[in-house]
Amino acid sequence: MTAAATEPVARTVRRRTALRWAVAAEWTKLVSLRSTWYLLLGALALTGLVASATGVLTHDPGASPGDPAVVAELNGTCLVLASLAMLAVTGEQATGGAATALLCVPGRLRLLTAKALTLGAAVLTAGLACALLGAVCGALALDRSTFDAAGTAGQLLAVAVHAALLSMLTLGLAVLVRRSAGTITALFGLLFLLPVALDPVPGAETVIDLLPGSASEAWLLGGNGTLERPGGLLALLVWALGALLSAAVVIRRRDA
């Protein structure tokens, strides 16, 4: 085989190796930060508290042990886990670590991909752990419930997937904004403020149902009037991919 023929294969191998090393570096940074563990402990504590309170206040005999985990996810746990994605970008910007990261990984799209893969996997795992804790706390707190293994497992997986997708949306926003306060404002605006602002507008119900907050409810609760569960998942995927694609365009055009 000639050198010209083997060069594309060599480039592919080098790119894969570079991405693997970039993912390893991002993982090392993530697990070495104390803020990561504080946020994970905070997410677990919040999940246990909200799920237990939900179980005590729920008197529906048809309730599932997974319901309190879903309520906890929609009422704060997802935001705590999304903070991991935000700090992975804004923390580096605040300390000057972003410049060092780009010196080590000059390919900006490769760096963004490594962050997305690392944070997506970490938040998916953490979300599943929180969901399991929420289900246990819910099962202990519910006075009556109906346990269905497949249905409960589906709820727990839905919670983990939701946490991961919201973290990807947050990662994209953080790359675009580069500051914690701005990222939090943008995220809260999409999730809570924009639906309130659009509510008085005639005919805006469909638009509101397509926003991330309503799509989250459709995915986790089974529908929101416009979207069914699959539609909610698709809307969340579009928002997450849109944020990451926007971040990819912006990160290639500006300095760290």
Secondary structure, DSSP 8 states (H G I E B T S, - for coil): --HHHHHHHHHHHHHHHHHHHHHHHHHHHHHH-HHHHHHHHHHHHHHHHHHHHHHHH---TT--TTHHHHHHIIIIIHHHHHHHHHHHHHHHHHHTHHHHHHHH---HHHHHHHHHHHHHHHHHHHHHHHHHHHHHHHHHH-SS----HHHHHHHHHHHHHHHHHHHHHHHHHHHHH-SHHHHHHHHHIIIIIHHHHHTTSTT-HHHHHHSHHHHHHHHHHSB-SS-BHHHHHHHHHHHHHHHHHHHHHHHTTS--
